[in-house]
């Protein structure tokens, strides 16, 4: 039975590493595509002389790129053995909601006051959630491993 548990554990570890490789490659690919879309959006804005609308569209794409950077940083920290920070996912959700609010003026269909209110309320609630999560992290005791890393960083 112990041998089966060891083999299962090895298989799960291998699967975990492979999954992180797939996630990392997907993040790299998405980042490259979003970066290309950003520059293409700027190019189209200049070509069509629609700078304000093009700028807002490019800003929306830039916020997606920011999301990718946050997810890549989270994956790097996870691969280095750090725990997953829940606040990062709240931050990513907040970025997506802010992006949607920024994109409302450039959409073909004009948003209703109800849609605008829902997006604004979502942003406010996510901002409050982010604040509470970050504030709550200051109340938590510092793990022993973090203290050891900080003391070695000073050497």
N, C-alpha and C positions, 0 to 999 in steps of 0.2 A: 504494500500500500504506500509506503514511504517513497518507493521508486516512482510510482505513478504520480504522486504529488510533486516530486522533483521534476519529472518530465513535463507535467502540466505547467508548473511554474516557469520552466525554461521556454515553453511554447508561448505562454502569455507574455513574458518579457520580450521575446523575439517579435511577437505581434505588436506589442506596444512600440518598440523601436521602429518597426516598419511603418506603422501608422503615423508616427511623428515625422518620418521621412516624407511620406505622402503629403501630410499637412504642410510641411515646410516647402515642398516643391509647388504645391497649390498656391501657397502664399506668395512665393517668388513669381510664379506665372501671373497671378492676379495683379500683383504690384506692377509688373512690366506692362500689362495690358491697360491698367488704369492710368499709368504715366503716359502711355501713348495716346490714350483718349484725351487726357488733359491737354497735351500739346496740339492734338488735332482740333480740339474745341477752340483753342486760342487762334489757330490758323483759320478756321472757319469764321470766327468772329471778325478777324481782320479782313478776310476776303469779302464777306457780305456787308461790311461796314456797320455791323450791328454790335457795337462794342459793349454797351450796357448789358444787353441780353446775353451776349457771348461771355462777358465777364462773370455774370451770375452763374451761368452754366458751368464755366471753368472752375469757379469757386466750389460749386457742388461736387464736381469731380475731385477737386483738391481735398475736400473733406473725406471722400471715400479713400483717397490715398493716405490721409492721416489715420483713418481706421485701420488700414493695412499695416501701417507702421506700428500702431499699438498692438495689433495681433501678432506681428512678428516679434516685437519685444517680449510679449507674454510667452510666446513659444520658446524664445531663447532662454528666458528665465526658468521655464519649466524644464527644458533640457539640461540646464545647469543644476537642477535639483531644488529650486525654489518652489514653494507652494503657489497654486494659482490664486491670484488676487481678484476677488469678486468685483472690486471697484472698477477694474479694467472693462468688464463686460457692461457695467452701468455706463461707463464713459463712452464706450462704443455705441451703445443704444442712444445716448444723448447726442453724439455726433450725427448719427443717422437722422434723428428727429430734427436737429438744427438744419441739416442739409435739406430735409423736406420743406422746412419753413422758408429757407432761402430760395428753393426752386419754385415755390408757389407762384411768384410773379411771372415767371417765364414759361409756365405751362399754358397749353392751348386753352383749356377750360379754366375759367376764373373760379377760384375757390369761394365757397359760401362762408358766411361769418361763423357758422357752426363748425365747418372744417378747420378754419383758422383758429377758432377757440380750442378745438380738440388738440391740434398740434401744439399750440402754446401751453395748454394745461399739461400735456405730456412732457414737454420740455421742462416745465416748472417742477413737476413731480419727479422726473429723473434727476434734475439738478438737486432737489432736496434729498433724494435717495443717495446720490453721490456724496453730498455733504455729510449726511448721517453715517454712511459707511466709512468715509475717510476720518471723520471725527471719532467714531467708535474704535478705529484701529489705534488711535493714540491712547486709548484707555486700556488696551490689551497689554499684558506683560510682554517684554521682549524675550523671544526664545533664546535658550542658551547658545545655540549654534550661531545666532546673529551676533551675540556678544563676542564670541570667539573670533568671528570673521572681522568684526570691527577692531578688536585688539591687535589682530595680525596686520590689518591695513595700516595701523599707526607705526608699525615697526620699520 
